[in-house]
Amino acid sequence: MSTPIESRRQAKVIDELRVFIKKVLSDPTIAVKSIDIARKYRSEPDSDELIAREISANTTIRIPEKWSDADRMFLEIIDEVLDDEEALY
């Protein structure tokens, strides 16, 4: 059974992900731009930081300097998508 603090944290992550999904569905170019940006910086040191900054600068997605759990999850998912893409080739 989760504690009230864990429940609030999970609710916050879900709310952030809902907002993100709505943005992606309203502007399908976000996903393409995000993946293109990630490809560009993937091999760089501090790649997640670079990717987050450029996504924030070039899309309606805002990833603050202090990442939330949802922000981290988004960056991890982008990395997984690129891993899957590389596995195909």
Residue pairs with C-beta under 8 A, 6 or more apart in sequence:
2 10
9 69
12 68
12 69
12 70
13 68
13 69
13 70
13 73
16 68
16 69
16 70
16 71
17 70
17 73
20 61
20 70
20 74
23 30
23 60
23 61
24 30
24 31
27 59
27 60
29 59
30 59
30 60
30 61
33 55
33 58
33 59
34 51
34 55
34 59
34 61
34 78
35 78
35 81
35 82
37 51
37 54
37 55
37 58
38 47
38 51
38 78
38 79
38 81
38 82
39 82
40 54
41 47
41 50
41 51
41 54
42 51
42 79
42 82
44 50
48 75
48 79
51 75
51 78
52 63
52 67
52 71
52 75
53 63
55 61
55 63
56 62
56 63
61 74
63 71
63 74
63 75
64 71
67 75
